[in-house]
């Protein structure tokens, strides 16, 4: 995919995230909807028109380029030692979560209980860990990709398992958009493999949606947690009754 095509792909995702359609773009550019579709499909758009589309989304062209840069970066591995550093300080771990989800320095300072000097210190630590690059005036550049995952069974996952999973599940899940399903079945290896593949697709889709929503104002976003888990397991009561 060419860089222009990749850039327009980001624009299309950003339009969708804001509930904007080709018809909205056509109205802004004073063109037909068919012309807009052709423009996106052919990758033939002038800089001035791209700027108009970005303005429609309340973005700058630089914002779109930044998202593209984040997407084309290679996933960076974080060492076990670095994960241990994050786990040792919950405020550092929260700070890491916020910056990897697009929060800026002033936004964190306004919404969370960090002093200015404390937040700068945490950001400097994340810079040292190569999670972000910290620039003058506390501007933040993310160095990890949207497909980043923590080390399997590493300190972060163990931290989640020990301190967060029970808290997460201790709820009725009755609010709009919430759900909780615990399923047990007897399946063949082939069926189990297919279910795992679909769960992996959901995980990828979840991360993609997170990346697309980074362009949304933080006031329009909320923290959403999903736990995906599957293994060959049965409750102990089955064993107690087995002959």
C-alpha positions as CSV (number, residue, x, y, z in Angstrom):
1,X,0.0,0.0,0.0
2,X,1.4,3.4,-1.0
3,X,1.8,6.1,1.7
4,X,-1.0,8.2,0.1
5,X,-3.3,5.2,0.2
6,X,-2.3,4.5,3.8
7,X,-2.9,8.1,4.7
8,X,-6.4,8.1,3.1
9,X,-7.1,4.8,4.9
10,X,-6.5,6.6,8.2
11,X,-8.7,9.4,7.1
12,X,-11.5,7.0,6.3
13,X,-11.1,5.3,9.7
14,X,-11.2,8.7,11.4
15,X,-14.3,9.8,9.5
16,X,-16.0,6.5,10.6
17,X,-15.0,7.0,14.2
18,X,-16.7,10.4,14.2
19,X,-19.8,9.2,12.5
20,X,-19.1,11.2,9.3
21,X,-19.9,9.9,5.8
22,X,-18.8,10.4,2.3
23,X,-22.0,12.6,1.9
24,X,-20.6,14.9,4.7
25,X,-17.3,15.1,2.9
26,X,-19.0,15.8,-0.4
27,X,-20.9,18.7,1.1
28,X,-17.8,20.1,2.6
29,X,-15.8,19.9,-0.6
30,X,-18.8,20.8,-2.8
31,X,-18.4,17.7,-4.9
32,X,-20.7,14.8,-5.7
33,X,-20.6,11.7,-3.4
34,X,-19.5,9.6,-6.4
35,X,-16.5,12.0,-6.8
36,X,-15.5,11.6,-3.2
37,X,-15.6,7.8,-3.4
38,X,-13.5,7.9,-6.6
39,X,-11.1,10.3,-4.9
40,X,-10.6,8.0,-2.0
41,X,-10.4,4.8,-4.1
42,X,-7.9,6.3,-6.6
43,X,-5.8,8.1,-3.9
44,X,-6.1,11.3,-5.9
45,X,-6.6,14.2,-3.5
46,X,-4.9,17.6,-3.3
47,X,-3.3,18.9,-0.1
48,X,-5.9,21.7,0.2
49,X,-8.8,19.2,0.0
50,X,-7.1,16.9,2.5
51,X,-6.8,19.9,4.8
52,X,-10.5,20.6,4.3
53,X,-11.4,17.0,5.2
54,X,-9.2,17.1,8.3
55,X,-10.9,20.4,9.4
56,X,-14.3,18.7,9.0
57,X,-13.0,16.1,11.5
58,X,-11.5,18.8,13.8
59,X,-8.0,17.5,13.0
60,X,-4.8,18.7,11.4
61,X,-3.0,16.9,8.6
62,X,-0.2,16.4,11.1
63,X,-2.6,14.4,13.4
64,X,-3.4,12.0,10.5
65,X,0.3,11.6,9.7
66,X,1.0,10.9,13.4
67,X,-1.6,8.1,13.4
68,X,0.0,6.6,10.3
69,X,3.4,6.8,11.8
70,X,2.2,4.9,14.8
71,X,0.6,2.2,12.7
72,X,3.6,1.5,10.5
73,X,6.0,1.2,13.5
74,X,7.2,-2.2,14.3
75,X,5.9,-3.6,17.6
76,X,8.5,-3.0,20.3
77,X,9.2,-5.6,22.9
78,X,9.4,-4.5,26.5
79,X,11.7,-6.5,28.6
80,X,10.6,-8.4,31.7
81,X,12.7,-6.0,33.8
82,X,10.9,-3.0,32.4
83,X,7.5,-4.6,33.1
84,X,8.7,-5.1,36.7
85,X,9.5,-1.4,37.0
86,X,6.0,-0.5,35.8
87,X,4.3,-3.0,38.2
88,X,6.3,-1.7,41.2
89,X,4.6,1.7,41.0
90,X,0.8,1.8,40.2
91,X,0.9,5.5,39.4
92,X,3.6,4.9,36.8
93,X,1.5,2.0,35.4
94,X,-1.6,4.2,35.1
95,X,0.5,6.9,33.5
96,X,1.8,4.4,30.9
97,X,-1.8,3.3,30.2
98,X,-2.9,6.9,29.6
99,X,-0.1,7.9,27.3
100,X,-0.4,4.8,25.2
101,X,-4.1,5.7,24.8
102,X,-3.4,9.2,23.4
103,X,-3.6,11.3,26.6
104,X,-1.5,14.5,26.5
105,X,0.4,16.0,29.5
106,X,-2.2,18.7,30.2
107,X,-5.1,16.2,30.0
108,X,-3.5,13.8,32.5
109,X,-2.7,16.7,34.8
110,X,-6.3,18.0,34.6
111,X,-8.0,14.6,35.2
112,X,-5.7,12.7,37.5
113,X,-4.0,13.2,40.8
114,X,-0.4,14.0,39.7
115,X,1.5,17.1,40.6
116,X,3.3,18.7,37.6
117,X,6.7,17.7,38.8
118,X,5.6,14.2,39.6
119,X,4.0,13.7,36.2
120,X,7.2,15.0,34.4
121,X,9.2,12.5,36.4
122,X,6.9,9.6,35.4
123,X,7.0,10.7,31.8
124,X,10.8,10.8,32.0
125,X,10.8,7.2,33.3
126,X,8.6,6.1,30.4
127,X,11.0,7.9,28.0
128,X,13.9,5.9,29.6
129,X,11.9,2.7,29.1
130,X,11.4,3.6,25.4
131,X,7.7,3.6,25.7
132,X,7.5,7.2,24.8
133,X,9.8,10.0,23.6
134,X,9.4,13.1,25.7
135,X,10.0,16.4,24.0
136,X,10.3,20.0,25.3
137,X,7.1,21.5,26.8
138,X,6.2,17.9,27.8
139,X,5.0,16.9,24.3
140,X,4.7,13.1,24.0
141,X,5.5,10.8,21.1
142,X,4.4,7.2,21.4
143,X,7.1,4.7,20.5
144,X,5.1,1.4,20.7
145,X,2.6,0.3,18.1
146,X,-1.2,-0.2,18.4
147,X,-0.7,-4.0,18.2
148,X,1.6,-4.0,21.2
149,X,0.9,-6.7,23.8
150,X,2.5,-7.4,27.1
151,X,4.8,-10.4,27.7
152,X,2.8,-13.6,28.0
153,X,2.6,-14.5,31.7
154,X,5.0,-11.6,32.4
155,X,4.9,-9.2,35.4
156,X,2.1,-7.1,33.8
157,X,-0.2,-10.0,33.1
158,X,0.5,-11.5,36.6
159,X,-0.3,-8.1,38.1
160,X,-3.7,-8.0,36.2
161,X,-4.4,-11.6,37.3
162,X,-3.6,-10.9,40.9
163,X,-5.1,-7.5,41.5
164,X,-7.6,-6.7,38.7
165,X,-9.4,-9.7,37.4
166,X,-11.5,-10.3,40.5
167,X,-12.3,-6.6,40.7
168,X,-13.4,-6.6,37.1
169,X,-15.7,-9.7,37.4
170,X,-17.2,-8.5,40.7
171,X,-20.1,-6.8,38.9
172,X,-23.6,-7.6,37.6
173,X,-22.8,-6.4,34.1
174,X,-26.2,-4.9,33.7
175,X,-25.3,-1.5,32.3
176,X,-25.9,-0.7,28.6
177,X,-23.2,-2.1,26.3
178,X,-22.0,-4.5,29.1
179,X,-22.1,-8.3,28.8
180,X,-20.7,-11.3,30.7
181,X,-20.9,-14.9,29.4
182,X,-19.3,-17.9,31.0
183,X,-19.6,-20.9,28.7
184,X,-18.7,-24.6,29.1
185,X,-19.0,-27.0,26.2
186,X,-17.6,-30.3,24.9
187,X,-15.8,-29.5,21.6
188,X,-13.5,-31.2,19.1
189,X,-10.0,-29.9,18.6
190,X,-11.1,-28.5,15.2
191,X,-14.0,-26.5,16.7
192,X,-11.8,-25.3,19.6
193,X,-9.2,-24.1,17.1
194,X,-11.8,-22.2,15.2
195,X,-13.1,-20.5,18.3
196,X,-9.6,-19.5,19.3
197,X,-9.0,-18.0,15.9
198,X,-12.2,-15.9,16.2
199,X,-11.2,-14.8,19.7
200,X,-7.8,-13.7,18.3
201,X,-9.7,-11.7,15.6
202,X,-11.7,-10.0,18.4
203,X,-8.5,-9.0,20.2
204,X,-7.1,-7.5,17.0
205,X,-10.3,-5.7,16.3
206,X,-10.4,-4.3,19.9
207,X,-6.8,-2.9,19.5
208,X,-7.7,-1.5,16.1
209,X,-10.8,0.3,17.5
210,X,-8.6,1.6,20.3
211,X,-6.1,3.0,17.8
212,X,-8.9,4.6,15.7
213,X,-10.5,6.2,18.8
214,X,-7.3,7.9,19.8
215,X,-8.3,10.8,17.5
216,X,-11.5,11.3,19.6
217,X,-11.5,13.9,22.4
218,X,-11.0,12.2,25.8
219,X,-14.4,13.5,26.9
220,X,-16.0,11.2,24.3
221,X,-14.1,8.1,25.4
222,X,-14.2,5.9,28.5
223,X,-12.1,3.0,29.7
224,X,-13.6,-0.3,28.4
225,X,-12.1,-3.6,29.6
226,X,-12.5,-7.0,27.9
227,X,-11.2,-10.3,29.2
228,X,-10.7,-13.1,26.6
229,X,-9.7,-16.5,28.0
230,X,-10.2,-20.1,26.9
231,X,-8.6,-23.4,28.0
232,X,-9.4,-27.1,28.4
233,X,-10.8,-27.0,32.0
234,X,-13.7,-28.3,34.0
235,X,-14.9,-27.4,37.5
236,X,-13.6,-29.7,40.3
237,X,-17.2,-30.9,41.0
238,X,-17.0,-32.9,37.8
239,X,-14.0,-34.8,39.1
240,X,-15.7,-35.6,42.4
241,X,-18.5,-37.3,40.6
242,X,-16.5,-39.1,37.9
243,X,-16.2,-42.9,38.2
